[in-house]
Amino acid sequence: MTRSNPGLAAALLVGAVLAGGPPALADDESTPAPTPDTGGYGNSIGDYFADWFARSDAAKASQPHWMTPLVTVTPRLEQEIRYDQYWQHLGNGANIDQYDSGKGLELIPTTTNEVLLNLPAYLDRSIKKPAQGWSDWQFLVVKQRLLSANEQNGNYILTAFLGLQAPTGSTAFTNRAWIVTPTIAGGKGYGDFDVQSTLSVALPTAQQDVIGTALLWNTTFQYHFGQYFWPEFETNLTHWYGGERDGKTQLFLTPGLILGRFPLYGRMNFVIGAGYQFAVTPKLTEVPVLTPIYNHAWIVTARTPF
């Protein structure tokens, strides 16, 4: 068996799940989908958009109400506009300012799906080989929620994602390959404490000898106190199979604090957060040229859930 087979199998599995949808009893039975007899969504396009918020509110009501972490993609379905900012130090004297970090608009079109319409990040690298330009564009991520229960009915969730990244970036920042990323994500809450985790495989369709296949495992430990305080601690691990980083592993630790959801207007809220991410493997005094990807970074996030 080749090294890429596990990643390919994961891609096929998540793709099949997304194509086929969740099992009939996947969601909390306390929030059934509306029917025509009880104000259903109807069959017309007009009815579909008129009932958008009723549908998205039903989706959010049937899952935990945790906060979306700084780095880990939450298994929850979320509807918001999001902007992230990274200030990265590479460990070789170079710095990269990353504007937006590939975030954008997140929508809940059905009671069990989310679509993320992201924008490419704009990068500004200073000191070593200065360059500015756009990153590759992870323009679409689709989430399919498989199981969920809100805090009153079990406080857990299981979701599958499928992401697609296009090689549209500037010469200094592109991978020159399409990348498909299947992901499985889950979370469990215990009172005011919750754990959210994702496991994904980044599969390039070309440049395999350079990029390699990346296994990514992110986990967030989060606590909620007061009305608006969400301190968290994340582990962000990447391991490469093949390519220039073959066999290498990088682990970031990311403590952070997120504040929200502050009411703005109507159904709109505001969330802001910050954290510090630093590499612990390999040792910072023994950083090879190709790993870690960077040494440490400050992260700021701003979101408007609705």
Stockholm file with secondary structure:
# STOCKHOLM 1.0

chainA/1-306         MTRSNPGLAAALLVGAVLAGGPPALADDESTPAPTPDTGGYGNSIGDYFADWFARSDAAKASQPHWMTPLVTVTPRLEQEIRYDQYWQHLGNGANIDQYDSGKGLELIPTTTNEVLLNLPAYLDRSIKKPAQGWSDWQFLVVKQRLLSANEQNGNYILTAFLGLQAPTGSTAFTNRAWIVTPTIAGGKGYGDFDVQSTLSVALPTAQQDVIGTALLWNTTFQYHFGQYFWPEFETNLTHWYGGERDGKTQLFLTPGLILGRFPLYGRMNFVIGAGYQFAVTPKLTEVPVLTPIYNHAWIVTARTPF
#=GR chainA/1-306 SS CCTTHHHHHHHHHHHHHHHHCCCTTCSCTTSCCCCGGGTCCCSSHHHHHHTHHHHHHHHHHTSCCCCCCSSSCCSSCCCEEEEEEEEEECSSSCEEEEEETTCEEEECCSSSEEEEEECCCEEEEESSSCEEEECCEEEEEEEEEEEEECTTTTCEEEEEEEEEEESCSCTTTCCSSCEEEEEEEEEEEETTEEEEEEEEEEEESSCHHHHCEEEEEEEEEEECBTTTEEEEEEEEEEEEESSTTTTCEEEEEEEEEEEEEEEEETTEEEEEEEEEEEEEESCGGGCCTTSSSCSEEEEEEEEEEC
#=GC SS_cons         CCTTHHHHHHHHHHHHHHHHCCCTTCSCTTSCCCCGGGTCCCSSHHHHHHTHHHHHHHHHHTSCCCCCCSSSCCSSCCCEEEEEEEEEECSSSCEEEEEETTCEEEECCSSSEEEEEECCCEEEEESSSCEEEECCEEEEEEEEEEEEECTTTTCEEEEEEEEEEESCSCTTTCCSSCEEEEEEEEEEEETTEEEEEEEEEEEESSCHHHHCEEEEEEEEEEECBTTTEEEEEEEEEEEEESSTTTTCEEEEEEEEEEEEEEEEETTEEEEEEEEEEEEEESCGGGCCTTSSSCSEEEEEEEEEEC
//
